[in-house]
Amino acid sequence: MNSRINKQVDVRKLGLIAYRQAWDEQERLFATIVNQKLLNRTQPADEQQPTANYLLFCEHPPVYTLGTSGHPENLLINEDRLTNELGATFFKIRRGGDITYHGPGQLVGYPILDLDNFFTDIHRYMRLLEESIILTLADYGLQAGRIEGAGADRLTGVWLDVDGPNPRKICAMGVKASRWVTMHGFALNVNTDLSYFSHIVPCGITDKAVTSLAVELGREVPLDEVANNVQRHLFELFDMELVENNEERH
């Protein structure tokens, strides 16, 4: 057994934070993990150090992000109107997926994990991320699921009314992984202002709607409450342990 396996995860609740600032923090933590992995390769086994794992929860001011495989034409408003009328920003980023929206009332989760501490399977990683959201929604009495398909036809993320007449997306996902270290993650619409989605083709999908927990329940739900539920399910699914004496950091 690898003595360097570390299943402890440092959970950090960042609150409302600018997208650029959160991205920079992700990059910084990602680099520390990768650098430790590279250093370990040069060290005798008894001198190698375990790599860290992080889970960041936050929400962002209005922002649209476009993944590496995305199509710019799925942004339906020019950047001048986007800035001046919506007060939003726009970023092209290195993650999977197309265009999506982040904003207040949306729970964003960024797991920055060394999958060598858990399992080295990106497909399994994505499915467990989805499962954590499906289980969280079940806590609120909502039956959610996946829209399966082969290859590019698979609609990543979590949906409601999967087999019904009105499938609607409640959680978008897009990740990046390098050297088995993950970045980016999921965006769960909790109390999100869904009007912002009218200015994009969400995730490049033209024929399906977007929804939120508040819309489905007819009431707002505390974001911290939802974050705690997601965290609980992630920890169970990944067999994670919480870093002790953890403090919220801003």
C-alpha positions in Angstrom: 0.0 0.0 0.0 1.2 3.5 -0.8 2.1 5.2 2.4 1.7 8.6 0.7 -2.0 8.2 0.1 -3.8 11.1 1.7 -7.6 11.1 1.7 -7.9 14.2 3.9 -9.5 17.2 2.2 -9.2 20.9 3.2 -12.6 22.4 2.7 -12.6 26.2 2.2 -15.7 28.3 2.0 -14.8 31.5 0.1 -18.2 33.2 0.0 -18.8 35.7 -2.8 -15.6 36.0 -4.7 -14.6 37.4 -8.1 -14.1 34.7 -10.7 -10.6 35.8 -11.5 -9.6 35.7 -7.9 -11.0 32.2 -7.4 -9.4 31.0 -10.6 -6.0 32.3 -9.4 -6.5 30.5 -6.1 -7.3 27.3 -7.9 -4.2 27.6 -10.0 -2.1 28.3 -6.9 -3.4 25.2 -5.1 -3.2 23.1 -8.2 0.5 24.1 -8.7 1.4 23.2 -5.1 0.0 19.7 -5.6 1.7 19.1 -8.9 5.0 20.5 -7.7 4.9 18.1 -4.7 4.2 15.2 -7.0 7.1 16.1 -9.2 9.4 16.5 -6.1 8.4 13.1 -4.8 9.6 11.6 -8.0 13.1 12.8 -7.2 13.1 11.7 -3.5 13.7 8.3 -1.8 10.5 6.7 -0.8 10.9 7.4 2.9 11.3 11.2 2.2 8.3 11.6 -0.1 5.5 13.7 1.2 1.7 13.1 0.7 -0.1 15.5 -1.6 -2.9 17.7 -0.4 -6.5 17.9 -1.5 -8.9 20.9 -1.4 -12.6 21.5 -1.9 -13.5 25.2 -2.5 -17.1 26.4 -2.2 -18.0 29.9 -3.4 -20.4 32.0 -5.4 -19.4 34.5 -8.0 -20.6 37.9 -9.2 -22.2 37.5 -12.7 -19.7 35.9 -15.1 -19.9 33.8 -18.2 -17.1 31.2 -18.9 -16.3 29.4 -22.1 -14.5 26.0 -22.0 -11.8 24.9 -24.5 -14.2 22.9 -26.6 -16.9 25.7 -26.5 -18.3 27.8 -29.3 -18.1 31.6 -28.9 -21.3 32.0 -30.9 -23.1 30.5 -27.9 -22.7 33.9 -26.2 -25.7 35.7 -27.5 -24.8 39.2 -26.4 -21.7 41.3 -27.3 -19.2 41.9 -24.6 -19.9 45.6 -24.4 -23.6 44.9 -23.6 -22.5 42.1 -21.3 -20.4 44.5 -19.2 -22.5 47.7 -19.4 -26.0 46.2 -19.2 -25.6 43.0 -17.2 -22.6 44.0 -15.1 -21.1 40.7 -16.0 -17.6 39.5 -17.1 -16.5 36.9 -19.6 -13.6 34.4 -19.5 -12.2 31.7 -21.8 -10.9 29.0 -19.5 -9.1 25.6 -19.7 -11.8 23.2 -18.8 -14.2 20.8 -20.5 -17.6 21.9 -21.7 -19.1 24.9 -23.5 -20.4 28.2 -22.1 -22.1 28.6 -18.8 -23.1 31.3 -16.3 -22.1 31.8 -12.7 -23.7 34.3 -10.4 -25.0 35.1 -6.9 -27.2 32.4 -5.5 -25.4 29.6 -7.3 -23.3 27.1 -5.4 -19.9 26.6 -7.2 -17.7 23.8 -6.1 -14.0 23.4 -7.1 -12.5 20.1 -6.0 -8.7 20.3 -6.4 -7.8 16.7 -5.8 -4.9 14.5 -6.5 -6.8 11.5 -7.9 -3.8 9.3 -7.1 -5.1 9.6 -3.5 -8.5 8.1 -4.6 -8.6 6.5 -8.0 -7.2 7.4 -11.4 -10.3 7.4 -13.6 -11.7 10.7 -14.9 -15.0 9.1 -16.1 -15.6 7.7 -12.6 -14.6 11.1 -11.1 -17.2 12.9 -13.2 -19.9 10.4 -12.4 -19.3 10.7 -8.7 -19.4 14.5 -8.9 -22.8 14.1 -10.6 -23.9 11.6 -8.0 -23.1 13.9 -5.1 -25.5 16.5 -6.7 -28.2 13.9 -7.4 -28.1 12.8 -3.8 -28.2 16.4 -2.5 -31.2 17.1 -4.6 -32.8 14.0 -3.2 -32.4 15.5 0.2 -34.9 18.1 -0.9 -37.3 15.7 -2.4 -36.2 16.1 -6.0 -35.5 13.2 -8.3 -32.6 14.1 -10.5 -30.4 12.1 -12.9 -28.2 12.0 -16.0 -29.0 12.2 -19.7 -26.9 9.4 -21.0 -25.4 9.1 -24.5 -22.4 7.9 -26.3 -19.4 10.2 -26.5 -20.3 13.8 -27.4 -24.0 12.9 -27.2 -23.7 12.5 -23.4 -25.0 15.6 -21.7 -22.7 16.0 -18.7 -24.3 17.5 -15.6 -27.4 16.9 -13.5 -30.9 17.2 -14.8 -34.5 17.0 -13.6 -37.3 15.3 -15.5 -34.7 13.3 -17.4 -37.2 11.0 -19.1 -40.2 13.4 -19.1 -41.4 16.0 -21.5 -39.5 18.9 -19.9 -35.9 18.0 -19.0 -34.1 20.9 -17.4 -30.6 21.3 -16.2 -29.9 22.3 -12.6 -26.2 21.7 -12.3 -23.4 22.3 -14.9 -20.0 20.6 -14.8 -16.7 21.1 -16.4 -13.3 19.9 -15.2 -9.6 20.0 -16.1 -7.1 17.3 -15.0 -3.4 17.2 -15.4 -1.1 14.6 -13.8 -4.3 13.3 -12.2 -4.8 16.6 -10.3 -8.3 18.2 -10.9 -9.5 21.8 -11.3 -12.8 23.5 -11.9 -15.9 21.5 -11.0 -19.6 22.1 -10.7 -22.2 24.9 -10.6 -25.5 24.1 -8.9 -28.3 26.6 -9.4 -29.8 27.1 -5.9 -31.2 30.7 -5.7 -29.8 31.8 -9.1 -31.3 34.5 -11.2 -32.1 32.4 -14.3 -32.7 35.4 -16.6 -28.9 35.5 -17.1 -29.1 32.2 -19.0 -31.2 33.8 -21.7 -28.0 35.5 -23.0 -26.3 32.3 -23.8 -26.9 28.8 -25.2 -26.2 27.1 -21.9 -23.5 24.4 -22.4 -24.2 24.6 -26.1 -27.6 22.9 -25.7 -30.4 24.6 -27.6 -33.5 22.4 -26.8 -33.5 22.1 -23.0 -34.3 24.5 -20.2 -32.4 25.5 -17.1 -33.8 25.5 -13.6 -32.8 26.1 -9.9 -33.5 24.6 -6.5 -35.5 27.7 -5.6 -37.7 27.4 -8.7 -38.4 23.7 -8.1 -39.2 24.1 -4.4 -40.9 27.5 -4.6 -38.7 28.9 -1.9 -35.1 30.0 -1.4 -32.7 27.6 0.3 -29.6 28.7 2.3 -26.5 28.3 0.2 -24.4 27.1 3.2 -27.0 24.4 3.9 -26.8 23.1 0.4 -22.9 23.2 0.5 -22.9 21.2 3.6 -25.1 18.5 2.0 -23.0 18.4 -1.1 -19.9 18.1 1.0 -21.4 15.2 3.0 -22.2 13.3 -0.1 -18.8 13.9 -1.7 -17.0 12.7 1.4 -19.0 9.5 1.5 -18.7 8.8 -2.2 -14.9 9.5 -2.3 -14.2 8.1 1.2 -12.7 11.4 2.1 -11.7 12.7 5.5 -11.9 16.3 6.7 -8.8 18.2 7.5 -9.0 18.9 11.2 -9.0 22.5 12.7 -10.1 23.8 9.3 -11.1 27.4 9.2 -13.0 29.4 6.6 -10.7 31.4 4.5 -11.3 34.5 2.4 
